[in-house]
């Protein structure tokens, strides 16, 4: 088709979508991208407002929605990771409990008709209920969340600005979250600019990859959203009854081990892949479809044709498809300040970890010796994290729990023993994830911040240090770290105010 005719058809399509959308939503707050279809969400029942979006954004980043005030929606859906959880195969919630699935990315929610890997939620306005009430995620009740919001200093006024009165109820709470999530539109990748004739061209390899993609992948990953929103079994090995996917929602025998077809946008940011996060790279994903698809009773027919399993893909074809997939990365979306926690109109009070410190103060020479050895390892780890020396950070993270386990807990008092074991587990959990994240400095930094909080509480409770030690906490982010310096900045670009406590 001539380019001129293609432009005319695209323009007519955009006009139709805009006219049908005009009466239901302020286009200054939400605009349908020129190459996108009409949204599925019914905006008439929840019109967006600037105050409603700001309220939803604040709620999204506030850990008040979890039972222990430590986990927010933004904990498992981080902007820099395409609103997934950095590098985690399985997302984790309160008390570092592991869920059984990888965190799905959040974007282009207005076009979705079901939510979650199993599609158990069919309305965006109810989506948040599932993670809030899940024991492995936020482990909270909706009623308790609402009570905490009503008693807070800032939320009644925010609800009034968004909805007209200070009343805080489940409908308003959930609709505010929807309003923010609806604005999370990712449609400005290289591919989008190419399709909208915005002066961007795909190179020869990317065009070849797009042609191959349309031939071999677009049956499931269709349209501009790159998903048909269906549920399919794609022949992954090692599936167990622990997670039967769509079957757990509808009890339809034919839906066993079927999971939602995810969008392929922003794949460079959302690793690892699949519902269980088993693949770390796109190369592993393409290799699976080319050579490791396993036959089972529920395998999608598209992956079992003419007696052949999977998708016929040569190594060269796989490389070209990956080249095309990378044109779906939307850097503008990943860096858009309007989605960032740092641009909240009102800051969210952080949980005061200092309240967890116990007045034990050990007298045991052996305990002091081991804990001081742990401090030395930790300080070296901090330097490795600071310089993004991921290999060294991983090695030191492996060493730290081993050092701490030299303490004979049987010689501690009853309370001290329970406390020490609890915090050793927390330190170990995050140390393991720093080891796991050797390929990602950002992933390591996230878990270093968590490890630092728990290690601080441990050290401050037993007070073994013979030399001065300081706990630095960034008041404008989740960064915190221990140091032997009274003044130290770990990452100046991410922290404007640092609170320092001398141990």
KOLSEZA-97028 format. One record per residue (C-alpha): residue number from 1; residue in one letter; y, z, x. Coordinates in steps of 0.25 Angstrom, whole numbers. Layout:
<bators>
+-----+---------+-------+-------+-------+
: num : residuo :     y :     z :     x :
+-----+---------+-------+-------+-------+
: NUM :       a :     Y :     Z :     X :
...
+-----+---------+-------+-------+-------+
</bators>
This chain:
<bators>
+-----+---------+-------+-------+-------+
: num : residuo :     y :     z :     x :
+-----+---------+-------+-------+-------+
:   1 :       x :     0 :     0 :     0 :
:   2 :       x :    14 :    -4 :     6 :
:   3 :       x :    22 :     9 :    10 :
:   4 :       x :    33 :     5 :     1 :
:   5 :       x :    24 :     6 :   -11 :
:   6 :       x :    17 :    19 :    -6 :
:   7 :       x :    31 :    25 :    -5 :
:   8 :       x :    35 :    21 :   -20 :
:   9 :       x :    22 :    27 :   -25 :
:  10 :       x :    23 :    40 :   -17 :
:  11 :       x :    38 :    41 :   -22 :
:  12 :       x :    34 :    39 :   -37 :
:  13 :       x :    23 :    49 :   -35 :
:  14 :       x :    32 :    60 :   -29 :
:  15 :       x :    42 :    57 :   -41 :
:  16 :       x :    31 :    59 :   -51 :
:  17 :       x :    27 :    72 :   -45 :
:  18 :       x :    41 :    77 :   -43 :
:  19 :       x :    45 :    74 :   -58 :
:  20 :       x :    33 :    81 :   -63 :
:  21 :       x :    36 :    93 :   -54 :
:  22 :       x :    51 :    94 :   -56 :
:  23 :       x :    50 :   102 :   -69 :
:  24 :       x :    41 :   113 :   -64 :
:  25 :       x :    46 :   117 :   -50 :
:  26 :       x :    59 :   117 :   -41 :
:  27 :       x :    56 :   107 :   -31 :
:  28 :       x :    65 :   115 :   -21 :
:  29 :       x :    54 :   125 :   -20 :
:  30 :       x :    42 :   116 :   -22 :
:  31 :       x :    41 :   101 :   -19 :
:  32 :       x :    29 :    92 :   -21 :
:  33 :       x :    28 :    84 :    -8 :
:  34 :       x :    29 :    69 :   -10 :
:  35 :       x :    15 :    66 :    -6 :
:  36 :       x :     9 :    77 :   -14 :
:  37 :       x :     3 :    77 :   -29 :
:  38 :       x :     9 :    86 :   -40 :
:  39 :       x :     6 :   101 :   -38 :
:  40 :       x :    -5 :   108 :   -46 :
:  41 :       x :     2 :   121 :   -48 :
:  42 :       x :    10 :   123 :   -61 :
:  43 :       x :    24 :   127 :   -56 :
:  44 :       x :    29 :   129 :   -70 :
:  45 :       x :    22 :   142 :   -71 :
:  46 :       x :    27 :   147 :   -58 :
:  47 :       x :    40 :   140 :   -54 :
:  48 :       x :    44 :   142 :   -40 :
:  49 :       x :    57 :   150 :   -36 :
:  50 :       x :    62 :   153 :   -22 :
:  51 :       x :    61 :   168 :   -26 :
:  52 :       x :    47 :   166 :   -31 :
:  53 :       x :    43 :   159 :   -18 :
:  54 :       x :    49 :   169 :    -9 :
:  55 :       x :    42 :   180 :   -17 :
:  56 :       x :    28 :   173 :   -16 :
:  57 :       x :    31 :   171 :    -1 :
:  58 :       x :    34 :   185 :     1 :
:  59 :       x :    21 :   189 :    -6 :
:  60 :       x :    13 :   179 :     2 :
:  61 :       x :    17 :   186 :    15 :
:  62 :       x :    16 :   200 :    10 :
:  63 :       x :     4 :   208 :    13 :
:  64 :       x :     7 :   217 :     1 :
:  65 :       x :    -3 :   209 :    -6 :
:  66 :       x :   -15 :   215 :     2 :
:  67 :       x :   -21 :   228 :     0 :
:  68 :       x :   -17 :   234 :    13 :
:  69 :       x :    -4 :   226 :    14 :
:  70 :       x :    -9 :   218 :    27 :
:  71 :       x :   -13 :   204 :    21 :
:  72 :       x :    -4 :   194 :    15 :
:  73 :       x :    -6 :   180 :     9 :
:  74 :       x :     1 :   176 :    22 :
:  75 :       x :    -9 :   183 :    31 :
:  76 :       x :   -20 :   173 :    27 :
:  77 :       x :   -11 :   161 :    24 :
:  78 :       x :    -2 :   160 :    37 :
:  79 :       x :     9 :   148 :    37 :
:  80 :       x :     6 :   144 :    51 :
:  81 :       x :    -9 :   142 :    48 :
:  82 :       x :    -6 :   134 :    35 :
:  83 :       x :    -6 :   146 :    27 :
:  84 :       x :   -21 :   150 :    32 :
:  85 :       x :   -24 :   161 :    41 :
:  86 :       x :   -23 :   158 :    56 :
:  87 :       x :   -36 :   154 :    62 :
:  88 :       x :   -45 :   163 :    53 :
:  89 :       x :   -58 :   157 :    48 :
:  90 :       x :   -58 :   168 :    37 :
:  91 :       x :   -45 :   174 :    32 :
:  92 :       x :   -45 :   189 :    32 :
:  93 :       x :   -37 :   200 :    24 :
:  94 :       x :   -35 :   215 :    23 :
:  95 :       x :   -42 :   223 :    34 :
:  96 :       x :   -45 :   210 :    41 :
:  97 :       x :   -56 :   207 :    30 :
:  98 :       x :   -61 :   193 :    32 :
:  99 :       x :   -62 :   184 :    20 :
: 100 :       x :   -73 :   173 :    18 :
: 101 :       x :   -64 :   161 :    19 :
: 102 :       x :   -53 :   154 :    27 :
: 103 :       x :   -39 :   156 :    22 :
: 104 :       x :   -35 :   143 :    15 :
: 105 :       x :   -21 :   137 :    18 :
: 106 :       x :   -10 :   138 :     8 :
: 107 :       x :    -2 :   126 :     5 :
: 108 :       x :     0 :   116 :    -6 :
: 109 :       x :    -4 :   126 :   -16 :
: 110 :       x :     3 :   119 :   -27 :
: 111 :       x :    -7 :   108 :   -27 :
: 112 :       x :   -20 :   117 :   -27 :
: 113 :       x :   -28 :   120 :   -40 :
: 114 :       x :   -37 :   131 :   -34 :
: 115 :       x :   -35 :   140 :   -22 :
: 116 :       x :   -44 :   146 :   -12 :
: 117 :       x :   -57 :   140 :    -5 :
: 118 :       x :   -65 :   142 :   -18 :
: 119 :       x :   -54 :   139 :   -27 :
: 120 :       x :   -55 :   152 :   -34 :
: 121 :       x :   -41 :   152 :   -38 :
: 122 :       x :   -35 :   141 :   -47 :
: 123 :       x :   -21 :   145 :   -48 :
: 124 :       x :   -11 :   147 :   -37 :
: 125 :       x :    -5 :   159 :   -44 :
: 126 :       x :   -17 :   167 :   -43 :
: 127 :       x :   -21 :   163 :   -29 :
: 128 :       x :   -16 :   176 :   -22 :
: 129 :       x :   -25 :   185 :   -31 :
: 130 :       x :   -37 :   181 :   -24 :
: 131 :       x :   -33 :   185 :    -9 :
: 132 :       x :   -26 :   197 :   -14 :
: 133 :       x :   -38 :   203 :   -21 :
: 134 :       x :   -49 :   198 :   -11 :
: 135 :       x :   -54 :   210 :    -4 :
: 136 :       x :   -55 :   202 :     9 :
: 137 :       x :   -41 :   197 :     8 :
: 138 :       x :   -30 :   206 :     2 :
: 139 :       x :   -39 :   215 :    -5 :
: 140 :       x :   -28 :   219 :   -15 :
: 141 :       x :   -26 :   219 :   -30 :
: 142 :       x :   -15 :   211 :   -37 :
: 143 :       x :   -11 :   224 :   -44 :
: 144 :       x :    -9 :   231 :   -31 :
: 145 :       x :    -1 :   220 :   -25 :
: 146 :       x :     8 :   219 :   -37 :
: 147 :       x :    10 :   235 :   -36 :
: 148 :       x :    14 :   233 :   -21 :
: 149 :       x :    24 :   222 :   -24 :
: 150 :       x :    30 :   231 :   -36 :
: 151 :       x :    32 :   242 :   -26 :
: 152 :       x :    38 :   234 :   -15 :
: 153 :       x :    53 :   234 :   -11 :
: 154 :       x :    55 :   219 :   -12 :
: 155 :       x :    45 :   212 :   -22 :
: 156 :       x :    51 :   217 :   -35 :
: 157 :       x :    64 :   210 :   -32 :
: 158 :       x :    57 :   198 :   -26 :
: 159 :       x :    49 :   196 :   -39 :
: 160 :       x :    62 :   198 :   -47 :
: 161 :       x :    68 :   186 :   -39 :
: 162 :       x :    56 :   178 :   -41 :
: 163 :       x :    53 :   181 :   -56 :
: 164 :       x :    65 :   188 :   -62 :
: 165 :       x :    60 :   202 :   -63 :
: 166 :       x :    54 :   212 :   -53 :
: 167 :       x :    40 :   212 :   -61 :
: 168 :       x :    29 :   210 :   -51 :
: 169 :       x :    16 :   205 :   -58 :
: 170 :       x :     4 :   197 :   -53 :
: 171 :       x :     9 :   184 :   -59 :
: 172 :       x :    23 :   184 :   -52 :
: 173 :       x :    16 :   189 :   -39 :
: 174 :       x :     6 :   177 :   -39 :
: 175 :       x :    16 :   167 :   -44 :
: 176 :       x :    25 :   171 :   -32 :
: 177 :       x :    14 :   169 :   -22 :
: 178 :       x :    12 :   155 :   -29 :
: 179 :       x :    26 :   151 :   -28 :
: 180 :       x :    26 :   153 :   -13 :
: 181 :       x :    13 :   146 :   -11 :
: 182 :       x :    17 :   134 :   -19 :
: 183 :       x :    28 :   132 :    -9 :
: 184 :       x :    18 :   131 :     3 :
: 185 :       x :    18 :   116 :     2 :
: 186 :       x :    12 :   108 :    15 :
: 187 :       x :    16 :    94 :    14 :
: 188 :       x :    24 :    90 :    26 :
: 189 :       x :    13 :    86 :    36 :
: 190 :       x :    13 :    73 :    44 :
: 191 :       x :     4 :    67 :    34 :
: 192 :       x :    14 :    70 :    22 :
: 193 :       x :    26 :    65 :    30 :
: 194 :       x :    17 :    52 :    32 :
: 195 :       x :    13 :    51 :    18 :
: 196 :       x :    28 :    53 :    13 :
: 197 :       x :    33 :    43 :    22 :
: 198 :       x :    42 :    53 :    29 :
: 199 :       x :    42 :    45 :    43 :
: 200 :       x :    29 :    51 :    48 :
: 201 :       x :    18 :    42 :    52 :
: 202 :       x :     3 :    46 :    55 :
: 203 :       x :    -2 :    41 :    68 :
: 204 :       x :   -14 :    32 :    70 :
: 205 :       x :   -24 :    43 :    71 :
: 206 :       x :   -19 :    51 :    60 :
: 207 :       x :   -19 :    38 :    51 :
: 208 :       x :   -33 :    36 :    55 :
: 209 :       x :   -37 :    50 :    52 :
: 210 :       x :   -30 :    49 :    38 :
: 211 :       x :   -38 :    37 :    35 :
: 212 :       x :   -51 :    44 :    39 :
: 213 :       x :   -47 :    57 :    31 :
: 214 :       x :   -45 :    49 :    18 :
: 215 :       x :   -59 :    42 :    20 :
: 216 :       x :   -67 :    55 :    24 :
: 217 :       x :   -59 :    67 :    20 :
: 218 :       x :   -50 :    64 :     8 :
: 219 :       x :   -60 :    65 :    -3 :
: 220 :       x :   -59 :    80 :    -2 :
: 221 :       x :   -46 :    82 :     5 :
: 222 :       x :   -38 :    73 :    -4 :
: 223 :       x :   -23 :    70 :    -7 :
: 224 :       x :   -11 :    75 :    -1 :
: 225 :       x :   -16 :    89 :    -2 :
: 226 :       x :   -29 :    86 :     6 :
: 227 :       x :   -38 :    93 :    -4 :
: 228 :       x :   -44 :    89 :   -17 :
: 229 :       x :   -45 :   104 :   -20 :
: 230 :       x :   -60 :   103 :   -23 :
: 231 :       x :   -71 :   113 :   -18 :
: 232 :       x :   -82 :   107 :    -9 :
: 233 :       x :   -93 :   111 :     1 :
: 234 :       x :   -91 :   104 :    14 :
: 235 :       x :  -104 :   107 :    21 :
: 236 :       x :  -100 :   119 :    29 :
: 237 :       x :  -112 :   126 :    36 :
: 238 :       x :  -115 :   141 :    35 :
: 239 :       x :  -110 :   143 :    21 :
: 240 :       x :  -115 :   156 :    15 :
: 241 :       x :  -115 :   163 :     1 :
: 242 :       x :  -103 :   171 :     7 :
: 243 :       x :   -94 :   161 :     2 :
: 244 :       x :   -98 :   150 :    -8 :
: 245 :       x :   -84 :   145 :   -10 :
: 246 :       x :   -81 :   139 :   -24 :
: 247 :       x :   -94 :   144 :   -30 :
: 248 :       x :   -88 :   158 :   -29 :
: 249 :       x :   -77 :   154 :   -39 :
: 250 :       x :   -84 :   146 :   -49 :
: 251 :       x :   -99 :   150 :   -47 :
: 252 :       x :  -102 :   135 :   -48 :
: 253 :       x :  -115 :   132 :   -40 :
: 254 :       x :  -110 :   119 :   -35 :
: 255 :       x :   -98 :   125 :   -29 :
: 256 :       x :  -105 :   133 :   -19 :
: 257 :       x :   -99 :   133 :    -5 :
: 258 :       x :   -88 :   124 :    -9 :
: 259 :       x :   -73 :   127 :    -5 :
: 260 :       x :   -60 :   120 :    -8 :
: 261 :       x :   -56 :   108 :     0 :
: 262 :       x :   -44 :   113 :     8 :
: 263 :       x :   -31 :   105 :    11 :
: 264 :       x :   -31 :    98 :    25 :
: 265 :       x :   -16 :   101 :    27 :
: 266 :       x :   -12 :   109 :    39 :
: 267 :       x :   -26 :   110 :    45 :
: 268 :       x :   -20 :   112 :    59 :
: 269 :       x :   -15 :   125 :    54 :
: 270 :       x :   -26 :   130 :    45 :
: 271 :       x :   -38 :   131 :    54 :
: 272 :       x :   -49 :   136 :    53 :
: 273 :       x :   -55 :   127 :    42 :
: 274 :       x :   -65 :   128 :    30 :
: 275 :       x :   -66 :   139 :    20 :
: 276 :       x :   -72 :   148 :    31 :
: 277 :       x :   -64 :   144 :    42 :
: 278 :       x :   -75 :   139 :    51 :
: 279 :       x :   -68 :   127 :    57 :
: 280 :       x :   -57 :   129 :    67 :
: 281 :       x :   -53 :   115 :    70 :
: 282 :       x :   -52 :   102 :    62 :
: 283 :       x :   -62 :    96 :    72 :
: 284 :       x :   -72 :   106 :    67 :
: 285 :       x :   -69 :   102 :    52 :
: 286 :       x :   -71 :    87 :    54 :
: 287 :       x :   -83 :    89 :    63 :
: 288 :       x :   -89 :    97 :    51 :
: 289 :       x :   -87 :    86 :    41 :
: 290 :       x :   -92 :    76 :    51 :
: 291 :       x :  -105 :    83 :    56 :
: 292 :       x :  -108 :    97 :    51 :
: 293 :       x :  -107 :    96 :    35 :
: 294 :       x :  -120 :   103 :    30 :
: 295 :       x :  -127 :    99 :    18 :
: 296 :       x :  -128 :   109 :     6 :
: 297 :       x :  -130 :   109 :    -9 :
: 298 :       x :  -115 :   110 :   -11 :
: 299 :       x :  -110 :   100 :     0 :
: 300 :       x :   -99 :    91 :    -5 :
: 301 :       x :  -105 :    77 :    -8 :
: 302 :       x :   -94 :    70 :     0 :
: 303 :       x :  -100 :    77 :    12 :
: 304 :       x :  -114 :    72 :     9 :
: 305 :       x :  -114 :    57 :     7 :
: 306 :       x :  -124 :    46 :    11 :
: 307 :       x :  -133 :    57 :    17 :
: 308 :       x :  -122 :    61 :    27 :
: 309 :       x :  -116 :    75 :    27 :
: 310 :       x :  -101 :    76 :    30 :
: 311 :       x :   -91 :    66 :    34 :
: 312 :       x :   -93 :    55 :    44 :
: 313 :       x :   -82 :    57 :    54 :
: 314 :       x :   -82 :    53 :    69 :
: 315 :       x :   -75 :    61 :    79 :
: 316 :       x :   -64 :    51 :    80 :
: 317 :       x :   -62 :    51 :    65 :
: 318 :       x :   -62 :    66 :    65 :
: 319 :       x :   -51 :    66 :    75 :
: 320 :       x :   -43 :    56 :    67 :
: 321 :       x :   -44 :    64 :    54 :
: 322 :       x :   -40 :    77 :    61 :
: 323 :       x :   -28 :    69 :    66 :
: 324 :       x :   -24 :    66 :    52 :
: 325 :       x :   -27 :    80 :    47 :
: 326 :       x :   -17 :    85 :    56 :
: 327 :       x :    -6 :    77 :    49 :
: 328 :       x :    -8 :    86 :    38 :
: 329 :       x :    -2 :    98 :    46 :
: 330 :       x :    11 :   102 :    40 :
: 331 :       x :    19 :   109 :    51 :
: 332 :       x :    31 :   111 :    41 :
: 333 :       x :    23 :   119 :    32 :
: 334 :       x :    17 :   128 :    43 :
: 335 :       x :    31 :   131 :    48 :
: 336 :       x :    39 :   131 :    35 :
: 337 :       x :    47 :   144 :    35 :
: 338 :       x :    47 :   145 :    20 :
: 339 :       x :    33 :   149 :    20 :
: 340 :       x :    34 :   159 :    32 :
: 341 :       x :    33 :   174 :    31 :
: 342 :       x :    45 :   174 :    40 :
: 343 :       x :    54 :   168 :    30 :
: 344 :       x :    52 :   178 :    19 :
: 345 :       x :    65 :   182 :    12 :
: 346 :       x :    60 :   197 :    13 :
: 347 :       x :    52 :   202 :    24 :
: 348 :       x :    38 :   209 :    20 :
: 349 :       x :    36 :   223 :    24 :
: 350 :       x :    25 :   223 :    34 :
: 351 :       x :    14 :   233 :    33 :
: 352 :       x :    16 :   245 :    43 :
: 353 :       x :     4 :   245 :    52 :
: 354 :       x :    10 :   258 :    58 :
: 355 :       x :     5 :   266 :    46 :
: 356 :       x :    -9 :   263 :    51 :
: 357 :       x :    -7 :   271 :    64 :
: 358 :       x :   -15 :   284 :    65 :
: 359 :       x :   -12 :   296 :    73 :
: 360 :       x :   -24 :   297 :    81 :
: 361 :       x :   -19 :   297 :    96 :
: 362 :       x :   -32 :   297 :   104 :
: 363 :       x :   -35 :   307 :   115 :
: 364 :       x :   -47 :   300 :   120 :
: 365 :       x :   -45 :   294 :   134 :
: 366 :       x :   -56 :   284 :   131 :
: 367 :       x :   -49 :   279 :   118 :
: 368 :       x :   -36 :   278 :   125 :
: 369 :       x :   -42 :   270 :   136 :
: 370 :       x :   -48 :   260 :   127 :
: 371 :       x :   -36 :   259 :   118 :
: 372 :       x :   -27 :   256 :   130 :
: 373 :       x :   -37 :   246 :   135 :
: 374 :       x :   -36 :   240 :   121 :
: 375 :       x :   -20 :   240 :   122 :
: 376 :       x :   -21 :   232 :   136 :
: 377 :       x :   -30 :   222 :   130 :
: 378 :       x :   -21 :   221 :   117 :
: 379 :       x :    -8 :   219 :   126 :
: 380 :       x :   -15 :   207 :   134 :
: 381 :       x :   -19 :   201 :   120 :
: 382 :       x :    -5 :   202 :   116 :
: 383 :       x :     0 :   194 :   128 :
: 384 :       x :   -11 :   183 :   125 :
: 385 :       x :    -7 :   182 :   111 :
: 386 :       x :     8 :   181 :   115 :
: 387 :       x :     5 :   170 :   125 :
: 388 :       x :    -5 :   163 :   115 :
: 389 :       x :   -16 :   165 :   125 :
: 390 :       x :   -27 :   164 :   114 :
: 391 :       x :   -39 :   165 :   124 :
: 392 :       x :   -34 :   178 :   130 :
: 393 :       x :   -30 :   183 :   117 :
: 394 :       x :   -44 :   181 :   112 :
: 395 :       x :   -51 :   187 :   124 :
: 396 :       x :   -42 :   200 :   123 :
: 397 :       x :   -44 :   201 :   108 :
: 398 :       x :   -59 :   201 :   111 :
: 399 :       x :   -57 :   212 :   121 :
: 400 :       x :   -48 :   221 :   113 :
: 401 :       x :   -59 :   226 :   103 :
: 402 :       x :   -69 :   228 :   114 :
: 403 :       x :   -60 :   237 :   121 :
: 404 :       x :   -57 :   245 :   108 :
: 405 :       x :   -72 :   246 :   105 :
: 406 :       x :   -73 :   255 :   118 :
: 407 :       x :   -68 :   266 :   110 :
: 408 :       x :   -80 :   275 :   105 :
: 409 :       x :   -76 :   277 :    91 :
: 410 :       x :   -86 :   288 :    89 :
: 411 :       x :   -77 :   297 :    97 :
: 412 :       x :   -65 :   295 :    88 :
: 413 :       x :   -62 :   304 :    76 :
: 414 :       x :   -66 :   299 :    62 :
: 415 :       x :   -53 :   294 :    58 :
: 416 :       x :   -50 :   288 :    72 :
: 417 :       x :   -64 :   281 :    72 :
: 418 :       x :   -62 :   274 :    59 :
: 419 :       x :   -48 :   270 :    62 :
: 420 :       x :   -51 :   265 :    76 :
: 421 :       x :   -63 :   257 :    71 :
: 422 :       x :   -54 :   251 :    59 :
: 423 :       x :   -43 :   246 :    69 :
: 424 :       x :   -53 :   241 :    79 :
: 425 :       x :   -59 :   232 :    68 :
: 426 :       x :   -45 :   227 :    65 :
: 427 :       x :   -42 :   224 :    80 :
: 428 :       x :   -55 :   218 :    82 :
: 429 :       x :   -54 :   209 :    69 :
: 430 :       x :   -41 :   203 :    74 :
: 431 :       x :   -45 :   202 :    89 :
: 432 :       x :   -57 :   194 :    84 :
: 433 :       x :   -47 :   185 :    77 :
: 434 :       x :   -39 :   183 :    89 :
: 435 :       x :   -52 :   179 :    97 :
: 436 :       x :   -55 :   169 :    85 :
: 437 :       x :   -41 :   164 :    86 :
: 438 :       x :   -42 :   160 :   101 :
: 439 :       x :   -38 :   145 :    96 :
: 440 :       x :   -25 :   150 :    89 :
: 441 :       x :   -14 :   159 :    95 :
: 442 :       x :    -8 :   161 :    81 :
: 443 :       x :   -21 :   166 :    75 :
: 444 :       x :   -22 :   175 :    87 :
: 445 :       x :    -8 :   180 :    85 :
: 446 :       x :   -10 :   183 :    71 :
: 447 :       x :   -22 :   192 :    74 :
: 448 :       x :   -15 :   198 :    86 :
: 449 :       x :    -5 :   204 :    76 :
: 450 :       x :   -15 :   210 :    67 :
: 451 :       x :   -23 :   215 :    79 :
: 452 :       x :   -10 :   221 :    85 :
: 453 :       x :    -7 :   229 :    72 :
: 454 :       x :   -21 :   236 :    72 :
: 455 :       x :   -21 :   238 :    87 :
: 456 :       x :    -8 :   245 :    86 :
: 457 :       x :   -13 :   254 :    75 :
: 458 :       x :   -25 :   257 :    84 :
: 459 :       x :   -17 :   260 :    96 :
: 460 :       x :    -6 :   268 :    89 :
: 461 :       x :   -16 :   277 :    82 :
: 462 :       x :   -23 :   281 :    94 :
: 463 :       x :   -11 :   280 :   104 :
: 464 :       x :   -19 :   278 :   117 :
: 465 :       x :    -8 :   271 :   125 :
: 466 :       x :    -3 :   278 :   137 :
: 467 :       x :     8 :   268 :   139 :
: 468 :       x :    19 :   263 :   129 :
: 469 :       x :    14 :   254 :   118 :
: 470 :       x :    22 :   247 :   107 :
: 471 :       x :    19 :   240 :    94 :
: 472 :       x :    28 :   229 :    90 :
: 473 :       x :    28 :   224 :    76 :
: 474 :       x :    36 :   212 :    71 :
: 475 :       x :    43 :   215 :    59 :
: 476 :       x :    44 :   200 :    54 :
: 477 :       x :    30 :   196 :    57 :
: 478 :       x :    16 :   201 :    58 :
: 479 :       x :    17 :   202 :    74 :
: 480 :       x :    14 :   215 :    80 :
: 481 :       x :     9 :   219 :    94 :
: 482 :       x :     7 :   230 :   104 :
: 483 :       x :    15 :   230 :   117 :
: 484 :       x :    17 :   239 :   129 :
: 485 :       x :    32 :   234 :   128 :
: 486 :       x :    42 :   241 :   120 :
: 487 :       x :    48 :   227 :   117 :
: 488 :       x :    40 :   215 :   116 :
: 489 :       x :    41 :   202 :   107 :
: 490 :       x :    27 :   195 :   105 :
: 491 :       x :    33 :   183 :    98 :
: 492 :       x :    48 :   183 :    96 :
: 493 :       x :    48 :   171 :    87 :
: 494 :       x :    40 :   178 :    76 :
: 495 :       x :    47 :   192 :    76 :
: 496 :       x :    61 :   196 :    74 :
: 497 :       x :    59 :   211 :    73 :
: 498 :       x :    49 :   219 :    81 :
: 499 :       x :    46 :   234 :    77 :
: 500 :       x :    41 :   241 :    89 :
: 501 :       x :    32 :   254 :    89 :
: 502 :       x :    29 :   263 :   101 :
: 503 :       x :    15 :   268 :   101 :
+-----+---------+-------+-------+-------+
</bators>
